Structures are given as C-alpha cells and as structure tokens.
Amino acid sequence: MTDVAAVKAALKTQAIETPSWAYGNSGTRFKVFTQPGVPRSPREKLDDAAKVHEFTGAAPTVALHIPWDRVDDYAALARYAEERGLRLGAINSNTFQDDDYRLGSVCHPDAAVRRKAVAHLLECVDIMDATGSRDLKLWFADGTNYPGQDDIRARQDRLAEALATVHERLGDDQRMLLEYKFFEPAFYATDVPDWGTAYAHCLKLGEKARVVVDTGHHAPGTNIEFIVATLLREGKLGGFDFNSRFYADDDLMVGAADPFQLFRIMYEVVRGGGFTPGVAFMLDQCHNIEAKIPAIIRSVMNVQEATAKALLVDRAALASAQAAGDVLAANAVLMDAYDTDVRPLLAELREEQGLDGDPVAAYHRSGWAAKTAGERVGGAQAGWGA
C-alpha cells in the first residue's frame, strides 16, 4: 500500500535547478529566433527564474554560465538572487566559444591554449567562492575530426592534468561535476565521450569529483538508468542535466521524447538512495521556438511527475516478484506506478503549499510575459551573443 503522505513529503524536498541560458534567446546552427521580453542581463534572467520558482515552488536555484553571465560583482548578484527567493547554483564553464579552442581547450596540443583554458576554469572557482556555489560543471567540446589528427592518449593525459589542477583548487564544500557527450562537435573522437571516461577521471581525482549525467548525451537505445544505477552504487553520481532529444542535440523539454525513460531513471535514483541533496537535479535546455518560461515550468513539472511515479513503485511487491523470478509480475509493478496519473496528487501538494495547482495557467494569468515584453526593449539580449 502506498503511503501518499510519505510520497508528498519526499516531493517537498525535491529542488530542480534552472539554467540561466534557458531564459535568453538561443537557436539552431542555422538561426537564432528572437522573442520579445527576453532578459538583457543576468539580473533579468534571475527575475524570470524567480517566476518559475514562484509558481512551481520547486526551482530555488539558478545555474550560471561564464562568460554569458559575467558581472563585475558576483556577491552582489548572489544577494540580488536571495532578494527574489533564489540562490545561485552551479557555475558552468565555457571553453568552446573562442577561436583559440579550434583544436581543443584543456586537451589542445599547444600548452599556451591549455593554460588559457585552465585559467578560465580557475576563474569559475573564484566565482563559486563569491556566489557560494557548490558545483563547478565542466563540459568540454574537445575532440578530433580525423584519425591521426592528434595523439588520443596524450589528449587524455592533458585532460587529466587540467582536471587535477582545478580539483586541487576546490574548497572543502565544493565539487567538480564532469559531463560527457558521445559526439558533437568532434566527428572522429571526443575526449570525454561517455560515462566510463568521466568516471575514470573522477575516480582518480578523488572525493570532490563526480559525474553528471546529461540525459540527451547518449547514443539511441542507451540504457541510461543502468548508468545512473552504477554511478550511484559507486558513489560517483553528482547530478543530472535534464533535457530531451529525438535524434541529436538535446535542448527539448525533459520528458518530451521519452517520459517512460525519465520515470525509469528516477526510479533508479529513488531505489539507489540518490534522492538527496548530494545528487543535483538540473535542467540544461534551450528553448528556440517555444515560449521560454512556460517551457521551463513544464520541464520542472515533468521531473516532478516522473519522480512522483517513481516514489509510488511498490518496492516490497517488486522485490517479492523479483525474488520469485516472476518476470511479468515484476514488470507489472513498475508499469502500475508509471500508468498512475499523478497530476491530481501534485496539484493537491501545490495547493497545500499555498501554490496554484496548475503552475502554467497561473503564470499565464500573472501577466509577466506582457510586462517584460513592454519593458525589456533595446539593449543586447543575454546569452550566446544573440
């Protein structure tokens, strides 16, 4: 029998971090489609993020991307966030938008370029010190396009050296989250292509290094929940970058392509003891044609729904069926939870917290979109240089 009160109590503890870059203009490789009212500064991004938290009650932190969110005073930016009921979350580095990084950043054959990249990563740790952020998120576009272009093993040595330098700089309460992506933009070999490579580096680095699983960064058919279960078992899962994709790239709303996969992932999180502050639930999405804030709200709700279903799994019945070797019964236990409509439960939970049961409808009624479209006119829009 499901303890609904316990499910609600667990859901109240879930915090989903939203990305600053999701609030600004972004686009495909061919076109950036602008939208009215998008933020022109990091502070305006925080204003929008505060609306997501206001209507969901579950998005209290905002990830920053450097240099897209560079400011003169990061402590002041942190105070600005706090005044809006937010905190600044993970600091994301950028070593992929500079001409010097054509052949890589921390894996580049030129030591001067590697020093430049590492200096940026250390700058990000300085920003963490100023903002009180716990996590440094690292994704490297480093790789090669042709066999023989560079020495594969030497590039791993360079990567290890750079990571060790940054790991040593981290404070006692800070972590390094290493992301992986099996292709793009490199066509032949990517330097951090999979969870095994990321895990191997993090294992050697030590306790402050963890792997982050981006749900859009896998080959079709990959059993992502197996990766999650293994990293949890080894104590090396640092968090998620939630998003969705059909073929390639990964900027769709989480759960849009395969909500059943998201449920399976969240079940392994619940079952493996990962439903704790030690595992960061972060969105990593860009909304190119859809309205941005409603898409982010929907994404938060999608994670909540998958989590609620995972919490509803009758684990005792599942264990019994598994022990008995009853394949169909075991599968049925999972499917019963997945097929449950948890939207009424979540609406009830929100109302108990003083929120509207339908966050998207509440946002549309607030008039925020019309307000920002009228006020945010002129100036450079924030993010990607768009």
C-alpha positions as CSV (number, residue, x, y, z in Angstrom):
1,M,0.0,0.0,0.0
2,T,1.4,3.4,-1.0
3,D,2.0,5.9,1.8
4,V,0.7,9.1,0.0
5,A,1.9,11.3,2.9
6,A,5.4,9.9,2.6
7,V,5.4,10.5,-1.2
8,K,4.3,14.1,-0.7
9,A,7.0,14.6,2.0
10,A,9.6,13.4,-0.4
11,L,8.4,15.5,-3.2
12,K,8.6,18.6,-1.0
13,T,12.3,18.1,-0.6
14,Q,13.0,18.0,-4.4
15,A,14.7,21.1,-5.8
16,I,15.2,21.4,-9.6
17,E,17.8,23.9,-10.7
18,T,17.0,26.0,-13.8
19,P,19.7,27.2,-16.2
20,S,20.2,31.0,-16.8
21,W,20.8,30.4,-20.5
22,A,17.3,28.9,-21.0
23,Y,15.8,32.3,-20.4
24,G,17.6,34.1,-23.2
25,N,17.5,33.8,-26.9
26,S,19.0,30.7,-28.5
27,G,18.7,28.8,-31.7
28,T,19.8,26.1,-34.0
29,R,23.0,26.1,-36.0
30,F,21.2,28.0,-38.7
31,K,19.1,30.7,-36.9
32,V,18.5,32.3,-33.6
33,F,14.8,33.2,-33.3
34,T,14.4,36.1,-31.0
35,Q,11.4,36.5,-28.7
36,P,10.0,39.6,-27.0
37,G,10.8,40.2,-23.4
38,V,13.9,38.0,-23.1
39,P,16.4,39.0,-20.5
40,R,19.1,41.6,-21.3
41,S,21.2,40.9,-18.2
42,P,21.9,38.2,-15.6
43,R,19.7,40.0,-13.2
44,E,16.7,39.9,-15.6
45,K,17.4,36.2,-16.0
46,L,17.0,35.9,-12.3
47,D,13.8,37.8,-12.4
48,D,12.4,35.3,-14.8
49,A,13.8,32.4,-12.8
50,A,12.0,33.8,-9.7
51,K,8.7,33.5,-11.6
52,V,9.4,29.8,-12.3
53,H,10.0,29.2,-8.6
54,E,7.1,31.3,-7.6
55,F,4.6,29.1,-9.5
56,T,6.3,25.7,-9.0
57,G,7.8,26.1,-5.5
58,A,10.5,23.6,-6.7
59,A,13.1,25.7,-8.5
60,P,15.1,27.6,-5.9
61,T,18.5,27.7,-7.6
62,V,19.8,29.1,-10.9
63,A,22.9,27.9,-12.7
64,L,25.2,30.5,-14.2
65,H,27.2,30.2,-17.4
66,I,30.5,32.1,-17.7
67,P,31.1,34.3,-19.6
68,W,27.5,34.6,-20.6
69,D,26.6,35.7,-17.1
70,R,29.7,37.6,-16.3
71,V,29.2,40.6,-14.0
72,D,31.5,42.9,-12.0
73,D,30.2,41.9,-8.6
74,Y,29.2,38.2,-8.1
75,A,28.5,38.7,-4.4
76,A,26.0,41.4,-5.3
77,L,24.4,39.1,-7.9
78,A,24.0,36.5,-5.2
79,R,22.3,39.0,-3.0
80,Y,20.0,40.0,-5.8
81,A,19.0,36.3,-6.2
82,E,18.4,36.0,-2.5
83,E,16.1,39.0,-2.5
84,R,14.0,37.1,-5.1
85,G,13.9,33.9,-3.1
86,L,16.6,32.2,-5.1
87,R,20.2,31.0,-4.7
88,L,22.9,30.8,-7.3
89,G,23.7,27.3,-8.2
90,A,26.2,25.5,-10.4
91,I,28.8,27.6,-12.3
92,N,29.2,26.3,-15.8
93,S,32.4,26.9,-17.7
94,N,32.8,27.8,-21.4
95,T,35.9,26.5,-23.2
96,F,34.2,26.2,-26.6
97,Q,33.4,29.7,-27.9
98,D,36.9,31.1,-28.5
99,D,39.0,30.8,-31.7
100,D,41.9,29.5,-29.7
101,Y,39.9,26.4,-28.9
102,R,39.6,25.3,-32.5
103,L,41.7,22.2,-31.8
104,G,40.5,21.8,-28.2
105,S,40.9,23.6,-24.9
106,V,42.4,21.6,-22.0
107,C,43.3,18.8,-24.5
108,H,44.8,21.2,-27.0
109,P,48.3,20.3,-28.3
110,D,49.5,23.9,-27.5
111,A,50.4,24.4,-23.9
112,A,49.6,28.1,-24.1
113,V,46.0,27.3,-25.1
114,R,45.7,24.8,-22.3
115,R,46.9,27.4,-19.8
116,K,44.3,29.8,-21.1
117,A,41.5,27.2,-20.6
118,V,42.7,26.2,-17.1
119,A,42.8,29.8,-16.1
120,H,39.2,30.2,-17.1
121,L,38.2,27.1,-15.1
122,L,40.1,28.6,-12.1
123,E,38.2,31.9,-12.6
124,C,35.0,29.9,-12.4
125,V,36.1,28.5,-9.0
126,D,36.8,32.1,-7.9
127,I,33.2,32.9,-8.9
128,M,32.0,30.0,-6.9
129,D,33.7,31.4,-3.9
130,A,31.9,34.7,-4.4
131,T,28.5,33.3,-5.0
132,G,28.5,30.4,-2.5
133,S,28.0,27.9,-5.3
134,R,28.8,24.3,-4.5
135,D,29.3,22.8,-8.0
136,L,31.5,23.5,-11.0
137,K,30.1,22.0,-14.1
138,L,32.6,21.0,-16.8
139,W,31.8,20.1,-20.4
140,F,34.5,20.1,-23.0
141,A,33.9,20.2,-26.7
142,D,37.4,18.9,-27.2
143,G,38.0,16.2,-29.7
144,T,39.4,15.4,-33.2
145,N,37.8,15.1,-36.6
146,Y,40.3,12.8,-38.4
147,P,42.3,9.7,-37.5
148,G,45.9,10.8,-36.8
149,Q,45.0,14.4,-36.1
150,D,46.3,14.2,-32.6
151,D,47.5,11.6,-30.1
152,I,44.4,10.2,-28.4
153,R,46.4,9.1,-25.3
154,A,48.3,12.3,-25.0
155,R,45.0,14.2,-25.0
156,Q,43.8,12.1,-22.1
157,D,47.0,13.0,-20.2
158,R,46.4,16.7,-20.8
159,L,42.8,16.4,-19.7
160,A,43.9,14.6,-16.5
161,E,46.5,17.3,-15.7
162,A,44.0,20.1,-16.2
163,L,41.3,18.4,-14.1
164,A,43.8,17.7,-11.3
165,T,44.8,21.4,-11.2
166,V,41.2,22.5,-10.9
167,H,40.3,19.8,-8.4
168,E,43.1,20.9,-6.2
169,R,41.8,24.5,-6.2
170,L,38.3,23.5,-5.0
171,G,37.3,24.4,-1.5
172,D,36.2,21.8,1.1
173,D,32.5,22.2,0.3
174,Q,32.9,22.5,-3.5
175,R,32.6,19.8,-6.1
176,M,33.6,19.2,-9.7
177,L,30.9,17.7,-12.0
178,L,32.3,16.2,-15.2
179,E,29.9,15.9,-18.1
180,Y,30.3,13.7,-21.1
181,K,28.9,13.7,-24.7
182,F,29.5,10.9,-27.2
183,F,29.7,13.2,-30.2
184,E,29.5,16.8,-31.3
185,P,31.3,18.9,-32.3
186,A,34.1,16.3,-32.8
187,F,33.4,13.8,-35.7
188,Y,36.1,11.2,-35.1
189,A,36.9,11.1,-31.3
190,T,35.5,13.1,-28.4
191,D,37.8,13.4,-25.4
192,V,35.1,12.8,-22.8
193,P,32.6,10.7,-24.9
194,D,31.0,8.5,-22.2
195,W,30.3,7.9,-18.6
196,G,33.1,5.4,-18.3
197,T,35.7,8.0,-19.3
198,A,34.2,10.6,-17.0
199,Y,34.0,8.1,-14.2
200,A,37.7,7.0,-14.7
201,H,38.9,10.6,-14.4
202,C,36.7,11.3,-11.4
203,L,37.7,8.1,-9.6
204,K,41.4,9.1,-9.9
205,L,40.7,12.7,-8.9
206,G,39.1,12.0,-5.5
207,E,36.0,12.7,-3.5
208,K,35.3,16.2,-4.8
209,A,34.9,14.9,-8.4
210,R,31.5,13.4,-9.6
211,V,30.0,12.5,-12.9
212,V,27.0,14.5,-14.2
213,V,24.5,12.6,-16.5
214,D,23.1,14.7,-19.3
215,T,20.0,12.7,-20.4
216,G,20.5,13.9,-24.0
217,H,24.1,12.9,-24.4
218,H,23.8,9.2,-25.3
219,A,23.5,7.1,-28.4
220,P,20.0,6.0,-29.3
221,G,18.9,3.0,-27.2
222,T,21.4,3.6,-24.4
223,N,20.2,2.3,-21.1
224,I,20.7,5.5,-19.1
225,E,19.1,4.1,-15.9
226,F,21.8,1.4,-15.8
227,I,24.4,4.2,-15.9
228,V,22.6,6.0,-13.1
229,A,22.4,2.9,-11.0
230,T,26.1,2.1,-11.5
231,L,27.2,5.6,-10.6
232,L,25.0,5.7,-7.6
233,R,26.4,2.3,-6.5
234,E,29.9,3.7,-6.8
235,G,29.1,7.0,-5.0
236,K,30.0,9.0,-8.1
237,L,26.7,10.4,-9.4
238,G,26.9,14.2,-8.9
239,G,23.8,15.2,-10.7
240,F,21.7,15.4,-13.8
241,D,21.4,17.7,-16.7
242,F,17.8,17.0,-17.7
243,N,16.6,17.6,-21.2
244,S,15.3,15.5,-24.1
245,R,16.1,14.8,-27.7
246,F,14.9,12.6,-30.6
247,Y,17.9,12.3,-32.9
248,A,20.7,14.6,-31.9
249,D,21.3,17.7,-29.8
250,D,19.5,17.8,-26.5
251,D,17.6,21.0,-25.9
252,L,14.0,19.8,-25.8
253,M,12.0,19.8,-22.6
254,V,12.9,16.9,-20.3
255,G,10.4,14.0,-20.8
256,A,9.2,15.3,-24.1
257,A,10.8,12.4,-26.2
258,D,10.5,9.5,-23.8
259,P,8.7,10.1,-20.5
260,F,9.0,6.4,-19.6
261,Q,12.8,6.7,-19.7
262,L,12.6,9.6,-17.3
263,F,10.5,7.5,-15.0
264,R,13.0,4.6,-15.2
265,I,15.8,7.0,-14.4
266,M,14.0,8.5,-11.4
267,Y,13.2,5.0,-10.1
268,E,16.9,4.1,-10.0
269,V,17.5,7.4,-8.2
270,V,14.9,6.6,-5.6
271,R,15.9,3.0,-5.3
272,G,19.6,3.8,-5.2
273,G,19.4,6.4,-2.4
274,G,20.1,9.3,-4.8
275,F,17.1,11.3,-3.8
276,T,19.2,13.5,-1.6
277,P,20.9,17.0,-1.9
278,G,24.1,15.1,-3.0
279,V,22.5,14.5,-6.4
280,A,21.7,17.7,-8.2
281,F,18.7,17.8,-10.4
282,M,19.4,20.5,-13.0
283,L,17.7,21.4,-16.3
284,D,20.0,22.0,-19.3
285,Q,17.8,23.2,-22.1
286,C,17.4,26.0,-24.6
287,H,14.0,26.8,-25.9
288,N,14.3,28.0,-29.5
289,I,10.7,28.3,-30.8
290,E,8.5,27.8,-27.7
291,A,7.9,30.4,-25.0
292,K,10.7,30.1,-22.6
293,I,9.2,30.4,-19.1
294,P,6.2,28.1,-19.7
295,A,8.6,25.6,-21.2
296,I,10.8,25.7,-18.1
297,I,7.8,25.4,-15.8
298,R,6.6,22.4,-17.8
299,S,10.0,20.8,-17.5
300,V,10.0,21.2,-13.8
301,M,6.6,19.7,-13.7
302,N,7.7,16.8,-15.9
303,V,10.5,15.9,-13.5
304,Q,8.1,16.1,-10.6
305,E,5.7,13.8,-12.3
306,A,8.4,11.2,-13.1
307,T,9.6,11.4,-9.5
308,A,6.1,11.0,-8.1
309,K,5.6,7.9,-10.2
310,A,9.0,6.5,-9.1
311,L,8.0,7.1,-5.4
312,L,4.8,5.2,-6.0
313,V,6.5,2.0,-7.0
314,D,5.6,-0.8,-4.5
315,R,9.1,-1.8,-3.8
316,A,8.1,-4.6,-1.5
317,A,5.9,-6.2,-4.2
318,L,8.6,-5.6,-6.7
319,A,11.3,-7.3,-4.6
320,S,8.9,-10.2,-4.0
321,A,8.2,-10.7,-7.7
322,Q,11.9,-10.4,-8.5
323,A,12.9,-13.0,-5.8
324,A,10.2,-15.4,-7.2
325,G,11.5,-15.0,-10.7
326,D,8.1,-13.8,-11.8
327,V,9.1,-11.6,-14.8
328,L,5.7,-10.4,-15.7
329,A,4.6,-9.6,-12.2
330,A,7.8,-7.6,-11.6
331,N,7.3,-5.6,-14.8
332,A,3.6,-5.1,-13.9
333,V,4.6,-3.5,-10.6
334,L,6.7,-0.9,-12.4
335,M,4.0,-0.3,-15.1
336,D,1.3,0.2,-12.4
337,A,3.3,3.0,-11.0
338,Y,4.1,4.5,-14.4
339,D,0.5,4.3,-15.5
340,T,-0.7,6.2,-12.4
341,D,-2.0,9.7,-13.2
342,V,0.0,11.7,-10.6
343,R,-1.2,15.1,-11.7
344,P,-4.0,15.3,-9.1
345,L,-1.6,14.4,-6.3
346,L,0.9,17.1,-7.4
347,A,-1.9,19.7,-7.8
348,E,-3.0,18.8,-4.2
349,L,0.5,19.1,-3.0
350,R,1.0,22.5,-4.5
351,E,-2.3,23.8,-3.1
352,E,-1.2,22.5,0.4
353,Q,1.9,24.7,-0.1
354,G,-0.2,27.7,-1.0
355,L,0.5,27.5,-4.7
356,D,-1.8,27.2,-7.7
357,G,-2.4,23.6,-8.7
358,D,-1.7,24.5,-12.3
359,P,1.6,26.4,-12.5
360,V,1.5,27.1,-16.2
361,A,-2.0,28.6,-16.0
362,A,-1.0,30.6,-13.0
363,Y,1.9,32.0,-14.9
364,H,-0.2,33.0,-17.9
365,R,-2.6,34.8,-15.6
366,S,0.2,36.7,-13.9
367,G,0.8,38.9,-17.0
368,W,4.6,38.6,-16.7
369,A,5.1,37.9,-20.4
370,A,3.3,41.0,-21.4
371,K,5.0,43.1,-18.7
372,T,8.5,42.0,-19.8
373,A,7.7,42.4,-23.5
374,G,6.8,46.0,-22.8
375,E,9.7,46.8,-20.5
376,R,12.7,44.9,-22.0
377,V,13.1,46.9,-25.2
378,G,16.5,47.7,-26.6
379,G,20.0,46.7,-25.4
380,A,21.8,43.5,-26.0
381,Q,19.9,40.3,-25.2
382,A,21.8,38.0,-22.9
383,G,23.3,34.6,-24.0
384,W,25.2,33.3,-27.0
385,G,25.7,36.8,-28.3
386,A,22.1,36.7,-29.7
